[in-house]
Amino acid sequence: MIELINSETVTVPGLYRQHEVSYHGDPCPLPSLSRSIALKLVEESPRHAFTAHPRLNPQEPEEEKNDATREIGSAAHALLLRQPTEICVIDAKDYRTKKAQEERTEAQARGAIPLLTKDYATAVAMVEKARADLAFSDHAAIRALAEPDDSVIYNEVTAAWIDRCGDHWARIRLDRLSVSRDRITVIDYKTTKLSVEPMAAARAIYNNIYHFQDGFYRRGIRALFPAIDRHELKLDFLFILQEQEPPHEITVARVDPAGRLIGEKMVSTAFLLWRKCMAENHWPGYPNEIVTAEMPAYVDTRWTSREIEDPRLQGLGFDPMPFFETNPYQPKQITEPC
């Protein structure tokens, strides 16, 4: 078992209880690799990763825009995990009045989550629905969100480790880490205005590249709990996806083996790039060469369907201008027999 360290700075590998602001500022002894920076390395470029890193390129934090969807999600998150986060309920229909705006600003300044009365009711309804549904899950770590058991629970903690690839620091921020006798379970809770019907949830996981998050988090937990690689402990990663709109339906999902493999390949590439860029202090951007934009298959399918089905495209006659052939057909010369 790992002892939880209460500190706003990281000194040794482990699990830390610290404020989210400290985490995002990178509390490690040296610049560390986070999931978001790692994703920029492989999905954008090393230059994007360098620009976004709080230690490599210090910058004034941008003020977050007020977003009711995000605030409802944050409140539901705090309530479901039974966190002591203050939720400031503002008795108003909207933020058009000066009084409501001032209350929201004051709440944000002290680190509370401001919510209009109707939005607070939504968050409470979501959590009630979540606990009612999750209580019947066949997974013990999921049931424990409704009715706590004897597992060791870490909510909203930072995990920091020195990675084998280059001995560089890396870090993750966990919604929930459940440690039982034979299993460690990582739980990530996400809320959305969109549908989380099982097929839609699967598409959302891959469209939002959550399989990369799965691989990155698993790597960190394996580093801190070596018993996993000795096959003495099982490791599981579960996403809880919930709709913010009534009836607040829920889908619990995990990445399949094929997705996990791709996720781990992407994460491995990110660590290799990080090692190379840190060693050379060189952070390249996009290639300078001219690229050829490859046409996705759906473009052909969509246009062919229009050619067949759109009545406006029927009976137009013959176009006398032939298509240009970059490499025109040239028949092979017939050789005379010897």
Sequence and secondary structure as in RCSB ss.txt:
>XXXX:A:sequence
MIELINSETVTVPGLYRQHEVSYHGDPCPLPSLSRSIALKLVEESPRHAFTAHPRLNPQEPEEEKNDATREIGSA
AHALLLRQPTEICVIDAKDYRTKKAQEERTEAQARGAIPLLTKDYATAVAMVEKARADLAFSDHAAIRALAEPDD
SVIYNEVTAAWIDRCGDHWARIRLDRLSVSRDRITVIDYKTTKLSVEPMAAARAIYNNIYHFQDGFYRRGIRALF
PAIDRHELKLDFLFILQEQEPPHEITVARVDPAGRLIGEKMVSTAFLLWRKCMAENHWPGYPNEIVTAEMPAYVD
TRWTSREIEDPRLQGLGFDPMPFFETNPYQPKQITEPC
>XXXX:A:secstr
   EEE SS  SSEEEE  HHHHHT  SSS  B HHHHHHHHHT HHHHHHH TTTS          HHHHHHHH
HHHHHTT    EEEE SSSS SHHHHHHHHHHHHTT EEEEHHHHHHHHHHHHHHHHHHTT SSHHHHTTTS  S
SEEEEEEEEEEE TTTT EEEEEEEEEEE SSEEEEEEEEEESS   HHHHHHHHHHTTHHHHHHHHHHHHHHH 
TTTTTTSSEEEEEEEEEESSTT  EEEE   HHHHHHHHHHHHHHHHHHHHHHHHT    S SS       HHHH
HHHHHHHHH GGGSS    SS    SS           
